[in-house]
Amino acid sequence: MSRIVQCRDCGEILNTEDVHADFSACTYCGSTNIDYRLSFTETLSLHDQVEGKVKVKGRKKPIREFISGDELFKVKKKWVFKHRIIDRENDRYFEKVVDKETDEVIHECDEPLSEHFGHGSAKFKKE
């Protein structure tokens, strides 16, 4: 919040560091015609993510899965862009996580899906 206190007659700005200070008269011209203006600022952020699966009749798991969009990175408590593809048909796992503010690549993984274990839900796979 910011506050501007101004004399309507002479235009003098009467702000002080004390936001609770009350001006009954202009300290320069003596006018009692004082204008108080308050400003409030709020920020709104929208985040979205698209995800999907490609399924084939008769197969239990989808042959392809993807996620792309914003996600809250729990370690740093900030929003990042995540792009992940799990391609079971071509034995491929790809994931890239990018800091939205700095464009720094936080994490990137591109490997055969059969070798992807030890992190996330893959922690429970046997080596």
C-alpha positions as CSV (number, residue, x, y, z in Angstrom):
1,M,0.0,0.0,0.0
2,S,1.2,3.5,-0.7
3,R,-0.3,6.9,0.4
4,I,0.0,10.3,-1.1
5,V,-1.1,13.4,0.8
6,Q,-1.3,16.5,-1.3
7,C,-2.6,20.1,-0.8
8,R,-5.4,20.8,-3.3
9,D,-4.7,24.5,-3.3
10,C,-0.9,24.8,-3.7
11,G,-0.2,21.2,-5.0
12,E,2.5,20.6,-2.3
13,I,3.1,16.8,-1.5
14,L,2.8,16.4,2.3
15,N,3.8,12.8,2.7
16,T,5.8,11.7,5.7
17,E,7.3,8.4,6.7
18,D,4.5,7.9,9.2
19,V,1.6,6.5,7.2
20,H,-0.7,7.2,10.2
21,A,0.1,11.0,10.3
22,D,-2.9,13.2,9.9
23,F,-2.7,16.6,8.1
24,S,-5.4,19.0,9.2
25,A,-3.7,21.9,7.2
26,C,-1.0,22.3,4.6
27,T,2.3,23.0,6.2
28,Y,3.3,25.3,3.3
29,C,0.2,27.4,2.6
30,G,-2.1,26.7,5.5
31,S,-5.0,25.4,3.4
32,T,-7.3,22.8,4.9
33,N,-8.2,21.5,1.5
34,I,-6.1,18.3,1.7
35,D,-6.3,15.3,-0.6
36,Y,-5.5,11.7,0.6
37,R,-4.9,9.0,-2.0
38,L,-4.2,5.4,-1.2
39,S,-2.9,2.8,-3.8
40,F,-3.2,-0.9,-3.4
41,T,-1.5,-3.4,-5.8
42,E,-2.3,-7.1,-6.1
43,T,-0.7,-9.7,-8.4
44,L,-2.6,-12.5,-10.0
45,S,-0.8,-15.5,-11.6
46,L,-2.4,-18.1,-13.7
47,H,-0.8,-21.5,-14.2
48,D,-2.0,-24.4,-16.4
49,Q,-0.9,-27.8,-17.4
50,V,-1.9,-30.2,-20.1
51,E,-1.6,-34.0,-19.7
52,G,-2.7,-36.9,-21.8
53,K,-2.5,-40.6,-22.5
54,V,-2.5,-42.8,-25.6
55,K,-4.1,-46.1,-24.9
56,V,-4.4,-49.2,-27.1
57,K,-7.3,-51.6,-26.7
58,G,-6.1,-54.8,-25.0
59,R,-3.1,-53.3,-23.2
60,K,-3.2,-52.5,-19.5
61,K,-0.9,-49.4,-19.5
62,P,-1.0,-46.5,-21.9
63,I,1.6,-46.7,-24.7
64,R,2.4,-43.0,-24.3
65,E,1.8,-40.4,-21.6
66,F,2.7,-36.7,-21.5
67,I,2.6,-33.7,-19.2
68,S,3.4,-30.2,-20.3
69,G,2.9,-27.0,-18.3
70,D,3.4,-25.2,-15.0
71,E,4.0,-27.1,-11.8
72,L,4.9,-26.0,-8.3
73,F,8.5,-27.1,-7.6
74,K,8.3,-28.2,-3.9
75,V,12.0,-28.0,-3.1
76,K,12.4,-24.3,-4.1
77,K,8.7,-23.4,-3.6
78,K,8.4,-21.7,-7.0
79,W,6.7,-22.3,-10.3
80,V,8.5,-24.1,-13.0
81,F,7.7,-25.4,-16.5
82,K,7.7,-29.2,-16.8
83,H,7.6,-31.3,-20.0
84,R,7.5,-35.1,-19.6
85,I,7.0,-37.8,-22.1
86,I,6.8,-41.5,-21.2
87,D,6.8,-43.6,-24.4
88,R,6.5,-47.3,-23.6
89,E,6.2,-48.3,-27.2
90,N,9.7,-46.9,-28.0
91,D,11.2,-47.5,-24.5
92,R,11.8,-43.7,-23.9
93,Y,11.6,-41.5,-20.9
94,F,12.1,-37.7,-21.3
95,E,11.7,-35.0,-18.7
96,K,12.8,-31.4,-18.6
97,V,12.2,-28.9,-15.8
98,V,12.9,-25.2,-16.4
99,D,12.8,-22.3,-13.9
100,K,10.2,-19.9,-15.3
101,E,12.0,-16.8,-14.0
102,T,15.6,-17.5,-15.1
103,D,15.1,-20.1,-17.9
104,E,17.7,-22.2,-16.1
105,V,17.3,-25.9,-16.7
106,I,16.8,-27.4,-13.2
107,H,16.5,-31.1,-14.4
108,E,16.8,-32.9,-17.7
109,C,16.5,-36.6,-18.2
110,D,16.4,-38.4,-21.6
111,E,17.0,-42.2,-21.3
112,P,15.5,-45.6,-22.1
113,L,12.4,-46.1,-20.0
114,S,13.7,-49.6,-19.0
115,E,16.6,-47.9,-17.3
116,H,14.6,-45.2,-15.6
117,F,14.4,-46.1,-11.9
118,G,15.4,-44.7,-8.5
119,H,13.4,-41.4,-8.5
120,G,9.8,-40.3,-8.3
121,S,7.3,-43.2,-8.7
122,A,10.2,-45.2,-10.2
123,K,11.8,-45.5,-6.7
124,F,9.9,-48.7,-6.2
125,K,11.1,-50.4,-9.4
126,K,13.5,-53.2,-8.9
127,E,16.9,-52.7,-10.5
